[in-house]
């Protein structure tokens, strides 16, 4: 029962990280298409906060991955990796019951 509770907590944290990655992706698209710009203090604050949260996680992935030019695939790799971890923990939690 304890392992299932730990799985639920970790799963919740993984879901939060995935949402932050999606927010970073959408915000980067809005910035690149000049819908919003970083001269707005609110947008700049959100952009800096999201990057401060994700950069420690994405930097090791970027070092391992080959250079693909202007396309950054590290957020997709992060989401896939977190989903795999979530599935493994879920199966372990159900096996422990």
Secondary structure, DSSP 8 states (H G I E B T S, - for coil): -HHHHHHHHHHHHHHHHHHHHHHHHHHHHHHHTTSS-TTSHHHHHHHHHHHHHHHHHHHHHHHHS---TT---HHHHHHHHHHHHHHHHHHHHHHH-
